[in-house]
Every structure is written in C-alpha cells, then in structure tokens.
Amino acid sequence: MAHFLIVEARFYERYNDWLIAGAAAALDEAGHGHEVITVPGALEIPGAVAMAAETGRYDGFVAIGVVIRGETFHFEIVAGESARALMALTIDGIPIGNGILTVENDEQAEARARPDRKDKGGEAAKAAVALFDLKQAMEA
C-alpha cells in the first residue's frame, strides 16, 4: 500500500470538497492511503509538493484546486505557472496527478469537480497512481 498526499488550494470550498472526495475514493479503491493538506492558493501547491516530497513520507501526490477566469491576466499566470511547476516536479520523477481545474465559470467548475459528473479529482488521483505504478515498475 502506497501513501499519497492530496494538496489542496482551499479557495473554492464546495468544488474542493467534491474534488477531494473523488480523489480519496479513487485512492481508497486502489488500496492506497492518503492525507490532505491545505495551502492558500494554486501557486503554492507545487512548493508544498516539493517540500513534502523531500520528507520521503509520500509515494505520490494529487494537486487539487480551482482557478476561475476573472477580469484580469492573473488567471493566466496562476493556471500556467502552477501547471508548469507541477510538470517540472513530475519530470523530476515525482508521481503527481494534476487536479487543478482551470475553468471559465462556476458551471464548468461544478461539472468537472463533482464525483458523479466528470470527477476530475478522481482522475487526478488515478493519474498519480498510474505514475507511481510506472515508477515502481521501472525501479524493479
């Protein structure tokens, strides 16, 4: 049994609750343990993953958050830089499933977050497990 850390940017609580529920269910179904920590925003998720990875206590990570387009360029920065940093960590060999939603509005966020709809939290957890499994196979 592996142990995963779900790192959530708790800005949109309702959507995060759904994303975490989907991620937790997918990890439970795969037979893996998990913990949840909270950071202020999506830009802080990669840093928290990097710090947690250094401890050696976790086998993989699931990034959870929601970024909804607003009136300024800030959306582009948050969406792009959080994804870029997570990808850099993944390329370094850290199994990460990216469940940070980048959407235009509340309706899109709800549709993607709910476990009974698109279940992007569950998909992110499954991606993290798949990368963990691949890493294990390559190290064998």
Secondary structure, DSSP 4 states (H G I P E B T S, - for coil): --EEEEEEETTSHHHHHHHHHHHHHHHHHTT-EEEEEEESSGGGHHHHHHHHHHHT--SEEEEEEEEE--SSTHHHHHHHHHHHHHHHHHHTT--EEEEEEEESSHHHHHHHH-TTTT-HHHHHHHHHHHHHHHHHHHH-
